[in-house]
């Protein structure tokens, strides 16, 4: 085990033992606030400390077995026992690594997914609709619920922009690495000469924030416009000014919602999306200095900005952040996103663990 990690584990064990003693002292017990803080810290580190103690016991067992190798009568038995202990040690070390990786508090949340057409005109909006169907199929395979919050359709089909809420435990954690530029290379249906075109879309994954933790939005910072709904939804949407457009003046964020009959419901939807956008921007700024997570940041939507490339002629999909290429584009578009999500998560965790090893004890 890396010495830096070993030192961190020894410190956590020492702190765990210190808290155990503190929680028995009368002056600590009488201070409810401090006692509560200590109890929370104790609970937080208890699993990793207990796992480390188990690892130390295995280390001792392995050393003791090595001392038996000189006895020829039990040497074979000792070697079998040593192999079992080493396998168990590897499992425990993997568990320790997982426990040491900092937890993202948003990973267990539901999320908003926002897909915008970038460069490429009509082809870009068509690709945006295909991306949305891909995420919809993946969500269905995970038994998550998808609700379209707002959409802007293009004349040739597809979406200029679509925002959906994906409700399900762990949705944000599984999808957060989808944020960024997505590039498609193929011959558009409108191309008569069979030339391959490149178009782009951007995807943003934003956690659904609990109402108590939502970004405070000052009403004086909002410009709210109402207008008559248009597009799909039946004649009722055109009879009243139920559609809402909210502009957040300090950031310039604009959200439109028109899918509900009620102006009140459209406003509530728009505010929830706006709050998520403001929160995501705040998190993005905080992450920009962190090399381990800068890969997840939303790009510009320009052709040069690419997290992932979907090459249709070769049935190839490439994630440029981790240099992963697979020839299963059709399967991915059918919702088998685990082929890309799992390697991305593993790489991310390896980055975090590597930075943990390099950081001072």
GUFILO-570982 format. One line per 2 residues: number of its first residue (from 1); for each residue x negated, y, z of N, C-alpha, C. Coordinates in steps of 0.05 Angstrom, whole numbers, m for minus. Layout:
NUM = X Y Z X Y Z X Y Z | ...
END
This chain:
1 = m17 m24 0 0 0 0 m18 25 0 | m9 45 m15 m24 70 m17 m28 82 11
3 = m53 92 16 m60 103 42 m43 127 50 | m36 144 30 m20 167 35 8 159 45
5 = 20 139 32 46 128 40 44 115 67 | 23 100 72 18 87 97 17 108 120
7 = 3 130 116 2 151 136 29 163 141 | 45 167 120 72 178 123 89 159 140
9 = 87 133 135 103 114 149 95 112 179 | 69 115 184 59 115 212 69 139 227
11 = 70 162 212 80 186 225 110 183 231 | 125 172 212 154 168 217 160 149 240
13 = 143 128 242 146 109 265 141 124 291 | 120 140 292 113 155 316 135 174 323
15 = 146 188 303 168 207 308 193 192 318 | 198 169 307 221 153 315 219 145 344
17 = 195 137 353 191 130 381 193 154 399 | 183 177 389 185 202 405 214 210 409
19 = 230 208 388 259 215 390 273 196 410 | 266 171 409 278 151 427 275 160 456
21 = 251 169 462 245 178 490 260 204 496 | 259 223 477 273 249 481 302 245 487
23 = 315 227 473 344 223 476 352 211 503 | 333 203 518 339 192 545 335 213 567
25 = 325 236 560 319 257 579 344 275 585 | 348 281 610 372 295 618 374 323 606
27 = 352 337 605 353 364 594 360 364 564 | 353 342 550 359 340 521 389 333 518
29 = 398 314 535 426 305 533 445 328 539 | 438 346 558 455 369 565 456 390 543
31 = 436 390 525 436 409 503 449 395 479 | 475 398 476 490 383 456 480 388 427
33 = 475 413 420 466 419 393 440 406 386 | 420 408 404 394 396 399 395 366 400
35 = 412 355 418 415 326 420 428 315 394 | 446 330 383 459 322 358 439 322 335
37 = 422 343 334 401 344 313 382 321 314 | 373 314 339 355 292 343 368 265 335
39 = 393 262 343 408 237 336 410 234 306 | 416 256 292 418 255 262 391 247 250
41 = 369 259 260 342 253 250 335 224 256 | 342 214 280 337 187 288 351 167 269
43 = 376 173 263 392 156 245 380 157 217 | 371 180 208 361 184 181 336 167 176
45 = 318 165 196 293 152 191 292 123 202 | 314 115 215 314 88 228 310 65 209
47 = 323 66 185 321 43 167 293 40 156 | 281 63 148 254 61 137 233 53 158
49 = 237 62 183 219 54 205 221 24 211 | 245 14 212 250 m14 217 238 m32 195
51 = 241 m22 170 230 m36 147 199 m36 149 | 188 m14 157 159 m12 160 148 m30 182
53 = 163 m32 204 155 m51 225 156 m80 215 | 176 m86 199 177 m113 187 153 m117 169
55 = 145 m97 154 122 m99 136 96 m103 152 | 93 m89 174 70 m92 191 68 m121 203
57 = 91 m132 210 91 m159 221 82 m179 199 | 91 m174 175 83 m192 152 53 m189 147
59 = 42 m165 150 13 m161 147 m2 m178 167 | 8 m177 192 m5 m193 213 m3 m223 207
61 = 20 m231 197 25 m260 191 5 m269 169 | 2 m252 149 m16 m258 127 m45 m261 137
63 = m54 m243 154 m81 m244 166 m84 m270 182 | m64 m277 197 m65 m302 213 m67 m327 195
65 = m52 m327 173 m53 m350 155 m81 m353 142 | m93 m331 135 m120 m332 124 m140 m345 142
67 = m136 m342 168 m154 m354 188 m151 m384 189 | m129 m395 178 m124 m424 178 m136 m438 154
69 = m147 m423 135 m157 m435 110 m181 m453 114 | m195 m449 137 m219 m465 142 m212 m493 151
71 = m187 m496 160 m178 m523 169 m167 m538 144 | m183 m558 135 m176 m572 110 m149 m587 112
73 = m142 m595 136 m118 m611 140 m92 m595 134 | m93 m570 140 m69 m554 136 m72 m532 114
75 = m94 m534 99 m100 m514 79 m78 m511 58 | m68 m534 48 m47 m533 28 m21 m520 38
77 = m14 m528 63 10 m516 76 6 m486 80 | m18 m478 88 m24 m450 92 m21 m434 66
79 = m30 m446 44 m29 m432 18 0 m428 9 | 17 m448 14 45 m446 8 59 m424 25
81 = 51 m424 50 62 m404 69 53 m375 60 | 28 m373 52 17 m347 44 32 m337 19
83 = 38 m354 1 52 m346 m24 80 m335 m17 | 94 m348 1 120 m339 10 119 m312 23
85 = 99 m308 41 96 m283 55 90 m260 35 | 73 m266 15 66 m245 m4 90 m237 m21
87 = 107 m256 m28 131 m249 m43 150 m232 m26 | 152 m240 m1 169 m224 17 158 m196 21
89 = 131 m194 23 118 m168 27 123 m150 3 | 122 m161 m21 127 m145 m46 156 m134 m46
91 = 175 m151 m37 203 m142 m36 206 m119 m17 | 193 m122 7 195 m101 28 181 m75 19
93 = 159 m78 5 145 m54 m5 162 m39 m25 | 176 m54 m42 194 m42 m62 217 m27 m47
95 = 227 m39 m26 248 m27 m11 238 m1 3 | 214 m2 13 202 22 26 199 44 5
97 = 190 37 m19 187 58 m40 214 71 m46 | 235 54 m47 262 65 m53 272 83 m31
99 = 266 75 m6 274 91 17 259 118 19 | 234 118 10 218 142 11 226 163 m10
101 = 237 154 m32 245 173 m53 267 191 m43 | 263 218 m45 283 237 m35 310 233 m48
103 = 331 233 m33 358 229 m44 369 256 m54 | 380 255 m77 394 279 m88 422 279 m77
105 = 430 299 m61 456 299 m49 479 299 m69 | 474 306 m94 495 307 m114 499 281 m128
107 = 481 261 m124 482 237 m140 508 221 m137 | 519 222 m113 544 206 m108 569 221 m117
109 = 566 246 m126 589 262 m133 600 255 m160 | 625 263 m165 636 264 m192 622 286 m207
111 = 628 289 m233 613 311 m248 631 322 m270 | 623 345 m279 633 356 m304 613 350 m326
113 = 622 344 m350 605 341 m373 613 362 m393 | 594 377 m402 599 398 m422 582 392 m447
115 = 596 389 m470 582 383 m495 587 406 m514 | 566 418 m524 568 440 m543 554 434 m569
117 = 567 441 m591 554 439 m617 532 460 m618 | 509 452 m630 487 470 m632 482 478 m661
119 = 459 473 m671 454 479 m700 464 457 m717 | 472 464 m742 481 443 m760 509 446 m770
121 = 523 468 m761 550 473 m771 570 451 m764 | 586 444 m785 607 424 m781 596 397 m771
123 = 573 390 m782 561 364 m774 555 363 m744 | 547 386 m733 541 388 m705 566 383 m688
125 = 588 395 m696 613 392 m681 624 364 m683 | 620 351 m707 628 323 m710 611 305 m691
127 = 586 311 m690 568 296 m672 576 300 m643 | 584 324 m636 593 330 m608 617 312 m601
129 = 635 308 m620 658 290 m614 649 261 m611 | 629 253 m626 619 226 m624 605 221 m597
131 = 590 242 m588 577 240 m562 599 238 m540 | 620 254 m543 641 253 m523 654 225 m521
133 = 659 213 m545 670 185 m545 651 166 m532 | 625 170 m537 604 152 m525 606 154 m494
135 = 607 178 m483 609 181 m454 636 171 m444 | 657 174 m459 683 164 m451 683 134 m448
137 = 671 120 m467 669 91 m466 651 82 m443 | 630 96 m438 612 89 m415 628 93 m389
139 = 642 115 m387 658 120 m363 679 98 m358 | 691 89 m380 711 68 m378 698 42 m368
141 = 674 36 m377 660 12 m368 652 14 m339 | 650 38 m328 644 42 m300 669 46 m283
143 = 692 44 m295 718 49 m282 720 77 m270 | 709 96 m285 711 125 m277 735 137 m293
145 = 747 158 m281 769 171 m294 759 196 m308 | 768 201 m333 760 224 m348 783 242 m354
147 = 780 268 m347 801 288 m352 789 311 m368 | 800 316 m391 790 339 m408 800 365 m394
149 = 781 382 m389 786 408 m376 791 430 m396 | 775 431 m417 778 451 m438 764 441 m463
151 = 774 450 m486 761 442 m511 766 464 m532 | 747 465 m551 750 483 m574 743 466 m598
153 = 764 461 m615 760 444 m638 751 459 m662 | 736 445 m680 726 458 m704 746 452 m727
155 = 743 467 m748 762 464 m771 759 438 m785 | 735 427 m786 730 402 m800 732 377 m782
157 = 742 381 m758 743 359 m739 720 360 m720 | 722 348 m697 701 350 m677 705 373 m658
159 = 685 378 m641 688 399 m621 665 419 m623 | 673 445 m622 652 465 m618 642 464 m590
161 = 661 458 m572 654 454 m543 676 438 m530 | 668 420 m512 688 406 m496 677 402 m468
163 = 694 407 m448 687 403 m420 706 383 m408 | 695 362 m395 711 341 m382 702 336 m354
165 = 720 328 m338 713 321 m310 713 290 m308 | 690 279 m299 688 250 m296 688 244 m266
167 = 710 231 m258 714 225 m229 707 197 m223 | 688 193 m205 680 166 m197 654 168 m180
169 = 652 151 m161 628 151 m144 603 145 m160 | 583 163 m157 558 159 m170 556 169 m199
171 = 578 181 m208 578 190 m236 556 210 m242 | 553 229 m224 532 250 m229 504 238 m229
173 = 499 219 m211 472 207 m209 465 191 m233 | 486 177 m245 480 161 m269 477 178 m294
175 = 492 200 m295 493 216 m320 475 241 m320 | 463 248 m297 449 274 m296 426 277 m316
177 = 414 255 m325 392 257 m344 402 260 m373 | 428 260 m376 439 265 m403 437 295 m410
179 = 433 312 m390 431 341 m395 408 347 m413 | 413 363 m433 391 371 m451 400 370 m480
181 = 380 372 m498 385 373 m527 387 345 m539 | 408 340 m555 412 315 m568 412 321 m599
183 = 394 307 m613 390 312 m641 399 288 m658 | 414 294 m679 423 272 m697 411 276 m725
185 = 402 253 m736 391 253 m763 407 233 m780 | 421 243 m800 436 225 m817 446 241 m842
187 = 458 226 m860 470 239 m884 499 247 m877 | 505 273 m877 532 281 m870 552 272 m891
189 = 577 269 m883 598 261 m902 602 282 m925 | 595 306 m919 599 328 m938 575 330 m957
191 = 554 315 m953 530 317 m969 532 298 m993 | 533 310 m1017 537 295 m1042 512 282 m1052
193 = 489 293 m1045 463 283 m1056 449 264 m1038 | 461 256 m1016 450 235 m999 425 244 m983
195 = 423 270 m977 400 280 m962 405 278 m932 | 385 270 m917 387 269 m888 386 297 m876
197 = 405 303 m859 406 329 m846 400 325 m816 | 391 346 m803 386 346 m774 405 366 m761
199 = 420 357 m742 438 374 m726 434 369 m697 | 443 388 m680 438 385 m652 463 392 m636
201 = 464 381 m612 484 388 m591 469 390 m565 | 481 405 m546 471 405 m519 491 393 m500
203 = 481 379 m481 498 366 m460 490 378 m433 | 509 384 m417 503 393 m390 520 377 m370
205 = 506 365 m350 520 351 m329 519 368 m304 | 542 373 m293 544 390 m269 560 376 m247
207 = 549 374 m223 564 360 m202 589 375 m194 | 610 360 m188 635 371 m177 629 377 m148
209 = 631 402 m141 624 411 m114 649 411 m96 | 646 401 m72 668 402 m53 676 431 m49
211 = 702 436 m44 713 463 m41 698 478 m19 | 691 464 2 678 478 25 649 486 18
213 = 638 473 m3 610 479 m11 608 494 m37 | 630 502 m48 630 516 m74 615 543 m72
215 = 603 550 m95 590 576 m96 611 598 m91 | 605 616 m74 623 638 m68 623 657 m92
217 = 647 661 m104 649 678 m127 665 703 m119 | 653 726 m120 666 751 m113 686 758 m135
219 = 711 762 m127 732 768 m147 726 793 m163 | 711 811 m151 704 836 m166 684 830 m188
221 = 671 806 m188 652 798 m209 665 784 m232 | 692 781 m230 706 766 m251 723 784 m269
223 = 722 778 m294 741 791 m314 759 769 m323 | 785 772 m317 804 750 m324 823 760 m345
225 = 824 745 m367 842 752 m389 862 729 m393 | 887 736 m399 907 715 m406 914 718 m435
227 = 920 696 m448 928 696 m476 946 672 m482 | 957 672 m505 976 651 m513 960 627 m523
229 = 967 604 m513 952 579 m520 957 573 m549 | 937 559 m561 939 551 m589 929 523 m592
231 = 935 510 m614 925 483 m620 943 462 m610 | 932 438 m606 948 415 m599 961 419 m571
233 = 984 406 m567 996 407 m541 1026 412 m542 | 1037 416 m566 1066 419 m568 1073 448 m569
235 = 1099 454 m575 1108 481 m579 1108 497 m553 | 1110 484 m530 1113 498 m504 1088 515 m498
237 = 1065 507 m509 1040 522 m502 1040 549 m515 | 1056 553 m536 1056 579 m550 1076 599 m540
239 = 1092 592 m521 1114 609 m512 1107 628 m490 | 1085 623 m475 1077 641 m454 1047 645 m454
241 = 1038 667 m441 1009 672 m439 997 656 m416 | 996 630 m420 987 612 m399 957 607 m400
243 = 945 612 m423 916 607 m425 900 628 m410 | 877 619 m400 860 636 m383 832 637 m394
245 = 821 661 m394 793 664 m400 780 680 m377 | 760 668 m364 747 681 m341 718 686 m349
247 = 710 711 m345 682 719 m350 669 726 m324 | 647 713 m317 632 720 m293 611 741 m301
249 = 616 765 m294 600 788 m303 571 786 m297 | 563 779 m272 534 778 m266 518 758 m283
251 = 530 735 m290 515 715 m305 523 714 m334 | 546 725 m341 555 723 m369 569 698 m376
253 = 573 680 m357 587 655 m362 616 660 m369 | 626 647 m390 654 650 m398 667 622 m399
255 = 690 620 m386 704 594 m386 733 599 m395 | 742 582 m414 770 584 m423 784 558 m417
257 = 809 560 m408 826 536 m404 854 542 m414 | 865 524 m430 891 528 m441 907 502 m443
259 = 897 481 m431 910 455 m435 935 451 m417 | 937 466 m396 960 464 m378 982 484 m385
261 = 1007 477 m379 1029 496 m384 1028 519 m364 | 1018 513 m340 1017 533 m319 992 550 m320
263 = 996 576 m319 973 595 m318 957 590 m293 | 970 584 m271 957 579 m245 939 554 m247
265 = 948 533 m260 932 509 m263 908 514 m281 | 912 528 m302 890 535 m320 869 552 m306
267 = 878 570 m289 859 587 m274 843 570 m254 | 857 551 m240 843 534 m221 822 517 m235
269 = 829 506 m259 809 491 m274 785 508 m282 | 791 532 m292 770 549 m302 751 557 m279
271 = 762 563 m256 746 570 m233 728 547 m223 | 739 523 m225 723 499 m216 699 495 m235
273 = 704 499 m261 682 496 m281 662 518 m277 | 672 543 m273 654 566 m269 636 562 m245
275 = 648 552 m223 633 548 m198 611 527 m203 | 618 506 m218 598 484 m224 576 495 m241
277 = 582 513 m261 561 524 m278 542 542 m262 | 553 558 m244 536 576 m228 518 560 m210
279 = 530 538 m198 514 521 m180 492 507 m196 | 499 497 m220 479 483 m237 456 501 m245
281 = 463 526 m251 442 546 m258 423 551 m235 | 435 552 m211 419 557 m186 400 533 m181
283 = 410 509 m185 394 485 m181 372 483 m203 | 379 491 m227 360 490 m249 336 508 m243
285 = 342 532 m233 320 551 m226 302 539 m205 | 314 525 m185 299 513 m164 282 490 m174
287 = 291 477 m194 277 453 m205 255 460 m224 | 255 484 m235 236 490 m256 206 488 m247
289 = 202 490 m221 174 487 m211 167 459 m205 | 186 441 m207 181 413 m199 177 396 m224
291 = 153 387 m229 146 372 m254 161 346 m255 | 168 334 m232 181 308 m232 210 309 m242
293 = 223 333 m240 251 335 m249 255 356 m270 | 235 368 m281 239 388 m301 250 375 m327
295 = 247 349 m330 257 335 m354 287 337 m356 | 301 341 m334 330 340 m335 343 367 m343
297 = 327 388 m347 338 414 m352 351 417 m379 | 372 433 m379 387 437 m403 371 454 m423
299 = 372 445 m448 356 459 m469 372 480 m483 | 361 490 m505 373 513 m519 392 505 m541
301 = 390 481 m551 407 472 m573 394 478 m600 | 370 488 m600 356 492 m626 346 465 m636
303 = 339 464 m662 330 439 m674 305 429 m660 | 288 448 m651 262 440 m639 266 430 m611
305 = 289 435 m599 294 426 m571 307 398 m572 | 293 378 m562 304 351 m564 296 334 m541
307 = 315 325 m527 310 304 m507 313 277 m520 | 331 276 m539 337 250 m551 344 253 m580
309 = 336 234 m597 342 235 m625 357 210 m633 | 380 213 m647 396 192 m657 392 190 m688
311 = 377 170 m697 371 167 m725 389 145 m737 | 409 153 m752 429 134 m762 419 116 m784
313 = 403 126 m803 393 108 m824 378 84 m814 | 363 88 m792 346 67 m781 358 54 m756
315 = 384 62 m749 397 51 m725 379 54 m701 | 365 77 m699 344 81 m679 352 104 m661
317 = 346 101 m635 350 122 m616 325 125 m599 | 316 150 m596 291 155 m582 295 176 m560
319 = 286 169 m536 286 189 m515 257 199 m513 | 253 224 m520 227 235 m523 214 241 m495
321 = 230 243 m475 219 249 m448 203 226 m437 | 211 202 m443 196 179 m433 185 161 m455
323 = 185 172 m480 174 157 m503 187 130 m506 | 213 129 m503 228 104 m506 243 103 m533
325 = 238 82 m548 252 79 m574 265 51 m574 | 291 51 m581 305 25 m584 321 26 m610
327 = 325 3 m622 339 0 m647 367 m11 m642 | 382 3 m625 409 m5 m617 427 19 m616
329 = 425 36 m636 441 61 m637 471 54 m636 | 479 35 m652 508 28 m653 518 20 m626
331 = 503 4 m611 511 m5 m585 513 18 m565 | 494 36 m566 494 59 m548 518 76 m553
333 = 525 81 m579 548 97 m585 574 84 m577 | 574 57 m574 597 43 m564 599 44 m533
335 = 580 58 m521 582 62 m492 562 47 m475 | 543 32 m488 523 17 m473 499 35 m466
337 = 506 56 m450 486 76 m443 465 66 m423 | 471 44 m410 452 33 m391 425 28 m404
339 = 425 22 m430 400 17 m444 381 41 m443 | 392 65 m439 376 89 m437 375 100 m409
341 = 397 97 m394 399 108 m367 380 94 m348 | 379 68 m348 362 53 m330 333 59 m332
343 = 321 59 m357 293 66 m360 287 94 m351 | 306 113 m356 302 141 m348 301 143 m318
345 = 319 130 m304 320 131 m274 294 119 m263 | 286 97 m274 261 84 m263 237 102 m267
347 = 235 115 m290 213 133 m296 213 157 m276 | 237 167 m272 240 190 m254 232 182 m225
349 = 241 159 m216 233 150 m190 203 145 m187 | 191 135 m209 162 131 m209 148 157 m207
351 = 158 178 m220 146 205 m219 148 215 m190 | 171 212 m178 175 222 m150 156 207 m131
353 = 153 181 m135 136 166 m117 107 173 m121 | 100 178 m146 72 187 m152 66 213 m139
355 = 85 232 m141 80 258 m128 79 256 m98 | 94 236 m87 93 231 m58 66 221 m50
357 = 54 204 m66 28 193 m60 6 214 m61 | 10 234 m79 m11 254 m82 m8 277 m61
359 = 16 279 m50 20 302 m31 6 296 m5 | m1 317 10 m16 313 35 1 299 55
361 = m11 284 73 3 269 93 15 288 114
END
